[in-house]
Each structure stands twice: as C-alpha cells, then as structure tokens.
Amino acid sequence: MARQLHVELVAVEEKVWSGDADMLVARTTEGELGVLYGHEPLLGQLAEEGQVRIKQGGQELAYDVAGGFISVTGTGVTVLAESCTPASTNAVKH
C-alpha cells in the first residue's frame, strides 16, 4: 500500500480540512498540480479561481478555492487559500 500524504487545507479564517490522503490535485498559476507522498518540495501560487481535490480510498473531496498558496514537502501539503468552500462534487466515488 502506498504511503499517505498529510494534507492541511486552510482558509483565511479557519482550518477547512485536515487528514491523510492518497493524492491532492490543485490548480496553480502554472497549471494543474498532482501531489503524491514523496513529491519534491515546492511552493506555488494557487489560481484565482480553481479547485482543490483530495483523493482518499476511492473517494474525492472537492473544494472551490480563490487565490492563495500551496506548500509541498516530501510527506505533506498545506494549502493556504484566500477563500474556500465545498464544491458540489464532494463525495464523488471513483
């Protein structure tokens, strides 16, 4: 079994989601970014309007985000968004 990635999704005023996931996908100003455990460290700027998708065990949580940053380490990822709301596609089964 693949190792889990620790994810912190934080909006300006609150922690939105925290936990372990198989993968995180986010749209940055440079394009869409997929992050797995062991990813090279990086710091990126989130697109003004985008979505962060957290994949875990065949399910996907999706959040609409506007602006902010993403910080990736080898074991985890932190998303600091200016605004963040659950997307209507939450709990999609794959």
N, C-alpha and C positions, 0 to 999 in steps of 0.2 A: 504494500500500500504506500502511496506517495505521502510525503510529509505535508503537514498542513501549514498554511500561511496565516500568520496572525494579522487581522485587519482591524483598524480603528477608523471609523467614518465619523467625522466631527464637523458640525456646522458652527457658525459664529457663536451661538448661544447655548448649544447643547451637544452631548455625545449622542449620535443617532444610532450607531450600531457598533458592536464590538464582539469579536469572536474569531474562531478559526474557520478557514475556508480552503477549498481546493484551488481556487483561482479568482482573481479580480480583474475586471476589464473596465477601463476608463478612457474617456476621450480627452486628449490634451491638445494644446495648440499645435503640436507636431503631428497629430494623428491619433488613432486608437492604439491603446497600450494594453497588452495582456500580461499579467504578473502571476508567476508561479513561485513556489518555495525555491530558494536558491538564486533568484533573479539578481543580476548585477545592481548595486546601489545606484540610485538616480534621484534627481529632484526635477519635477516637471510642473508646468502651469496647466491647470485644467481649462478646457474650452469654456467660453462664456455660457453656452447652453449645451449641456451634454447629459450623459447618463453614466452612473457607476453601477456595474453589475457584479454581484458577489455570488459565486457558484460554490455550492456545497452539497455533496451527496446526491446529485441528480436534481437538485432544486436551484432556483436562481432568484435572488432578491435584487430588485432594481430600484434605483433612486435617481430622480432628476436633480441635477446639481447645476449651479451657475457660478462660475469663477472659483478661484482658489488654487490650491497646490496639492501635489501628490509627492510623498516621500517614500522611497522604496529602499529596504535593506535586504540582506540575504534571507531573513526569516520573517519579515513582515512588511506591511504597507500602512501608511497613515494618509488619509485623505482629509484635507482641511478645506471645506467648501464655504463660500460666502452664503449660499442658501442650499438647502437640501430637503426634498420632500419625497415620500414613497411614490414610485411610478405605478401606474395602473396595471403593469405587467408583473407585479410581485407574485411570488409563489408559482411561477411557471415551471411545469415538470418537463424534463428532457429525457 
